Amino acid sequence: MRTSIATVSLSGSLTEKLTAASRAGFDGVEIFENDLLASALAPGEIRSRCADLGLGIDLYQPMRDVEAVPEDEFARNLRRARHKFELMQELGADTVLVCSSVSPLALDDDDLAAAQLARLASLAQDFGIRVAYEALAWGRHVSTYDHAWRIVEAAGHPALGTCLDSFHILSRGSDPKGIEDIPGEKIFFLQLADAPLLAMDVLQWSRHYRCFPGQGGFDVAGLVRHVLRTGYDGPLSLEVFNDVFRQAEAGPTAVDAHRSLLVLKEAVGVGELPASVVPTGVAFAELVTPDAEPVSALLGALGFARTARHRSKPVDLWEQGEARILVNTGPAALPHSRLRSSGGTPIDGTGLAAIGLESPDPRAAARRAEALLAPVLPRRRAPQDAPLDAVAAPDGTELFFCASGRDPELADWRADFAAVPHEPGSAGARIDHLALTQPWHQYDAATLFHRSVLGLHPQESVDVADPYGLLRSRAVTNGDGNVRIVLGVGAAPADDTLHAQHIALAVPDVVAAARAFRAAGGGLLPIPANYHDDLAARYELADDELDTYRDLGILYDRDAGGGFRHCYTRTVGRVFFELVERDPGYRGYGAQNAPVRLAAQHAGR
């Protein structure tokens, strides 16, 4: 099926929007009237530009407040419509969207609405144009799709059909199963949007919080299945009003939008993608730094040992139990603010640049990622280096698909490293989770990417109070919890070190690990005494246990599955570590303690 996007869903000038839609792989666009009015291009020039970009113009929209009005008002509406139809002929668009009226002049008279829409359709037909009538969820008298269809059916005009919009249908809680009663040839257009489940005025919800399918809480795929059962064969088109998308760069937003439709098409059985390959574990986390000394000191204090050196790059391998950290100090010629990871991601100071994911089938994982528009990263590697496939997440983090020692036909990334003399590190640690701060405009894109490309399961979004704003956080995991990535975004600037990435290490005994870290010269994040006083009131903890938590800055949480003890190191560059002791049944991340941690990091700046 064709894919399309409304220009209102993207930021920038009309020319920029069209270019972004074409580069992202869309087949067509809906031209939003305001974008045309603000463009310096004449309608014919817009038509030519779309043709050059390989885009069809699938819809012109919207016409408002047309039907069920007094006759003199309707005469003015027909005059307005004639002008639009002439413009649409120049534009090369053959379908116009007419929204149900919100005008105070509109009358609650379905017969009148049907008669006037039939007259509008007759005029449109003279220009070779079809009219798609849509029920706005806040329409004055027509606010549901079935009501709009009854009016279209009563009008009985071949150039008049209906437009279905997933937001208008699902936001009102309407049952989409009734869509199957509409003949497919009378569904002239299908607009799609998702949205988070919010309790608010539906108009404000629509104007500010729509998102792409798979990023919200609506069953958009279920609605599309009902539409397809009617025989509808028109475009799947996105119409998303969103304050964030309208401020973000059009190119990445268009890619995110098209990815959402590719996944949706797969879900409803009208598109094929390479099968999802869910990662089974974390092979490594790569830090890039201009100065290895602070990072090495931190890792050494945490019990890591420097076990190997890359054969052709300035990259060291540090290990502790099952946890592996790569420390990349190159390329040395670049200034501090232009350091890059081994695959090319820019890093400002010390940062988490890449993650190695253990994959049952790295090649298949890479094929799916590429099919879902993830940028495949060229690697600067020597001929003998392992040919690892890598793609970029929306925030630029590099993701490597690894098969560490499991498949003799696939090169093991560890073979790129030569062992160096070392003392054994501590045993028993593994990477519990990785926390990645997202740019303010890519939180929803990151969730969709990790769900669709990697096959990880999103958990509920959590709001966390920061001293200077509100943070949003959402974890994505595989089935057994061996891969956990926490995606966060906050009110502070994206380069604020307090909202940096962090690596959480699971240890068998967090008290022993914290003591060993401090004894080795490591700096633990101090936690205010008020926190532990409150902890004593919330949980029945022994006095000596509470004193230990106070001394080491250990925080505590509990859910139905068990307890969670954790503490933090001080930040180096944009990275800090977390030591965690997780009871087997505990499923969270200590989110209720995050405001205390953030405040302590602010205080220690």
Summary of the structure (lengths in Angstrom):
residues: 605
radius of gyration: 28.1
end to end distance: 53.2
largest distance: 91.3
contacts: 2117
relative contact order: 0.08
helix: 35%
strand: 26%
